[in-house]
Amino acid sequence: MTSDSQISEREREILRLVATGATNQQIAQQLNISANTVKVHLRNIFGKIGAASRTEATLYALRTGLVRVGEAPALPVLGEAKVDESAAAPLVIIQPPLDAAPVPVAERAFDGLSYEDQAPQRLGRDERAVRGLNRRWLWGAGALAALLAVAALVVVARPAPLSQPTPAAPTAAGVALPAPAQRWRELAPMPAGRAGFALANYSDNGRPYLYVIGGDLGGKTSDEVLRYDPSADVWASWGKKPTGVSDVQAAVVGNKIYVPGGRLASGAITDTFEVYDPQNNRWTALKRLPQPRSGYALAAVEGKLYLFGGWDGSTYRGEVWQYNPDQNEWSERKPMPTARAFAGAAALEGQVYIVGGEGKDGALTVNERYTPSDDAGGGSPWTTQQPLPAPRSHIAITGANGRIFVVGGADSNGQLFVYNNSWQPQEIPLGVLRDLRAQALGDKLYIVGGQGATASARAYEYHAIYIVVVPMGSSGPGTP
């Protein structure tokens, strides 16, 4: 599940305004909502895109095209504007190598301050530069042309096999990126190996966490909830789910983590549907699934859940169900062309890609795209996309920056598949693991658990995307 897909239209509106330097109060006045509602939206947005500051959110908005150079909507003026007149240095942002020490929490957390009130001394050089750009977008339209003539170059690093070390390659900006082996970092392991669990990211006060829920602990179904703090590289036990399940997925809508169905300790498939509120550490039972399901694919689009196919204990299924959290109701949508279980779902730009899986004849290469808006409008919501290079089931899937990452699965042979209109295989140092999980946070992938010869407790961080922002000229428009 990708961060792009979970951002609602209202959240996109707010993110665009954030990227132009607007304060919470200005955003509230512009959209006719309360400042507190803006803060709630910002917490959700930061969690979904893996941002820890307004600066990171601005960079995300730039590289995903939500904001373009020179864009500056009219906003209400609150008091006297102070324009930062300092010259903006050429801005080059390269993420640190993966073997670098984690950033101290105090440098990334909000420490109880509002988004506007963070002390300037906490900002690094790149953040001060971007903040300066934001102010110029808002207050200096005439002077912005030169300072904001920047291009966001997104480089997706393609690792070679780790047995053949490759020197760092220069980018278009002439800046060297780390060699492939340096983009991987093994993290602190979970307390115990597990597979088939639910994995979700949720941000608390701008600080992202990963939640591991349930799963199979070497033949024993778990009800445990674990929370991982990427900033500190620490796992903590975080209570228990009311119903222990495995072969499940999770999706975040608003401030809650939804976990449908699953396989019980008895082996039976359940229709139980439970939701977790991380802010209050509380579970609630919701309306049951229309039928028992495990091994399904799950995605969130525009505030609704979509459950695809799965296993009912005897048959591979093709039904698609939509869940509306506001009404606590399930409704049936147009079924998948290919009935299957243990596939992956990744949502990009309001569409969901259902990749791989297992059918009656074994693992599949199928890649089918579902468009919820077409389904709601009575059209045909399904289109066939380029199939996987090799059959995969029991996979981990996630999305970042318009790309889909498929990790592991039965017979994975240590390959990661990356999809951006076509599939590209990449070598990874994980071996063969099935029923693992992956989650994108910003420009990194977090890959957790899985089943090999035994259940794995290992966790990895993979620096999948490098962002280089460079000026096209410093003397004015048209300057070489």
C-alpha positions, 0 to 999 in steps of 0.5 A, spaced: 500 500 500 502 506 497 502 513 501 499 516 494 493 512 494 491 513 501 491 521 501 484 524 500 482 530 496 482 534 502 488 532 504 491 533 497 488 540 498 492 541 505 498 538 502 498 543 497 497 549 501 503 546 506 508 546 500 506 554 499 508 556 506 501 557 509 500 556 516 495 552 520 491 558 521 491 560 514 489 553 511 483 553 516 481 560 513 482 558 506 478 552 507 473 554 512 475 549 517 478 549 524 485 550 525 484 543 530 481 540 524 487 542 519 492 539 525 488 532 525 489 532 517 496 534 517 498 528 522 494 523 518 498 526 511 505 526 515 503 518 517 501 516 510 507 519 506 512 518 512 514 525 513 517 528 520 516 535 518 513 540 513 519 541 509 519 533 508 512 534 506 514 540 501 519 535 498 514 530 497 509 535 494 514 537 489 516 530 487 509 528 486 507 534 482 502 536 487 505 543 487 509 546 481 514 551 481 511 558 481 505 555 484 502 560 490 495 560 491 492 566 494 491 566 502 489 570 507 494 574 511 495 574 518 499 580 521 505 583 518 509 578 513 516 577 514 520 575 508 527 571 508 531 575 504 537 571 505 540 568 498 538 561 497 544 557 496 544 551 491 540 546 494 542 539 493 539 533 498 542 526 498 539 522 503 545 519 508 547 512 507 544 506 510 549 504 515 549 511 518 547 512 525 539 513 526 537 521 527 536 523 534 529 523 536 530 530 538 532 532 531 526 529 528 520 529 533 516 535 534 517 535 541 510 538 543 510 544 539 505 546 533 508 545 526 509 553 526 513 553 532 519 549 531 525 553 533 529 555 527 535 552 530 532 545 529 532 546 522 538 543 518 541 547 512 537 544 507 530 545 511 532 552 512 533 553 504 526 550 503 523 554 508 526 560 505 523 557 498 516 556 501 516 564 504 518 566 497 513 562 493 508 566 498 510 573 498 515 574 493 512 572 486 516 577 482 523 574 485 521 567 485 522 566 478 530 565 479 530 562 486 525 557 484 527 554 478 529 548 480 528 541 478 526 535 482 530 529 479 528 522 482 533 517 481 530 510 483 537 506 484 537 499 481 542 495 485 546 490 481 547 483 485 551 484 491 556 479 489 558 484 484 560 490 488 559 496 484 562 503 485 557 509 486 554 512 480 554 519 478 547 522 478 545 527 473 547 532 478 554 530 478 552 527 485 555 520 487 549 515 490 551 509 494 553 503 492 548 497 492 550 494 498 550 500 502 542 501 501 541 495 505 541 496 513 539 490 517 534 493 523 533 490 530 529 484 529 522 482 532 522 479 539 520 472 535 519 470 528 513 471 524 509 470 518 502 472 515 501 478 519 498 485 518 503 491 517 501 498 517 504 505 518 501 510 523 504 517 525 503 519 532 505 527 533 509 527 526 513 521 528 512 515 524 511 508 527 510 501 524 505 496 527 505 488 526 499 485 528 498 478 529 501 472 524 503 465 525 509 464 530 512 457 527 505 454 527 502 458 533 497 464 531 498 470 535 494 476 537 500 480 539 501 487 537 508 490 536 510 497 535 517 499 531 520 506 532 524 507 526 528 513 529 530 509 535 530 502 531 526 499 537 521 494 537 516 494 543 510 490 545 503 494 544 498 490 547 493 484 544 488 484 538 482 481 541 482 475 536 488 472 534 489 471 526 494 470 521 494 470 513 491 478 514 493 485 511 492 492 514 490 498 512 489 505 515 483 510 514 483 516 518 486 515 525 485 507 525 488 501 523 483 496 520 484 488 520 479 484 516 478 476 517 484 471 517 485 464 519 484 462 526 488 458 531 483 452 529 485 453 522 478 456 521 477 462 516 473 468 520 469 473 518 471 477 524 473 485 523 476 489 528 479 496 528 485 499 532 485 506 534 493 507 536 491 514 539 487 510 545 490 503 544 483 501 543 480 495 539 473 495 536 469 490 533 466 492 527 460 489 522 463 482 520 465 481 513 460 478 508 463 471 508 469 469 512 476 470 508 483 470 509 489 471 504 486 477 501 489 483 498 487 490 501 487 497 499 485 504 502 482 509 497 479 515 498 477 513 505 474 507 503 477 499 504 477 495 498 478 487 499 480 483 493 479 475 493 482 471 498 481 464 501 475 461 504 477 455 507 476 451 500 476 455 494 480 461 491 475 467 491 474 473 486 469 477 490 471 485 491 468 488 497 468 495 499 467 498 506 465 505 508 467 506 515 462 512 516 456 507 515 460 501 518 457 497 512 460 492 506 458 493 499 459 488 493 463 491 487 465 488 480 469 481 481 476 480 479 477 477 472 482 472 476 480 469 482 486 468 487 488 468 494 495 471 497 496 476 492 498 483 493 494 490 492 498 497 491 494 503 490 497 509 486 493 515 484 486 512 486 487 506 482 489 499 485 494 494 482 492 487 484 499 483 483 500 475 483 497 471 488 495 463 487 489 460 484 487 453 483 493 451 478 498 455 482 502 461 483 500 467 478 503 472 474 497 476 473 497 484 474 490 487 474 488 494 475 482 496 479 479 503 478 474 504 484 471 511 480 469 507 474 466 501 478 462 507 482 460 510 475 457 503 472 463 503 467 468 497 467 473 498 473 478 492 471 484 493 466 490 488 465 497 490 466 503 487 464 504 481 468 510 479 473 516 477 470 515 470 474 509 467 478 509 469 485 504 468 491 504 470 498 508 476 497 509 483 500 507 489 496 508 496 497 508 503 493 512 509 493 513 515 488 509 512 483 512 505 483 510 498 486 515 494 489 514 486 490 518 483 495 519 475 496 514 470 495 514 462 494 520 461 489 522 468 489 529 466 488 532 473 492 529 478 487 525 484 488 520 486 482 519 494 481 513 496 477 513 503 473 509 501 467 514 495 466 517 490 471 524 490 473 527 485 477 533 487 482 537 482 486 536 483 494 539 479 500 533 476 503 533 469 500 527 465 499 521 468 504 514 468 503 508 471 507 513 477 509 510 484 509 513 491 506 511 498 508 514 504 504 515 510 509 518 516 505 524 514 500 525 507 504 522 500 504 521 496 511 521 489 510 519 485 516 519 477 517 516 472 513 517 464 512 523 461 510 526 454 513 523 457 519 519 463 521 524 470 520 524 475 526 529 479 521 527 486 519 531 490 513 531 498 511 532 499 503 533 506 501 529 505 494 529 512 492 534 518 492 531 525 491 536 530 488 534 537 488 538 542 484 538 549 481 537 550 474 540 557 474 542 562 480 543 568 476 535 569 473 531 566 468 534 563 462 541 563 465 545 557 463 
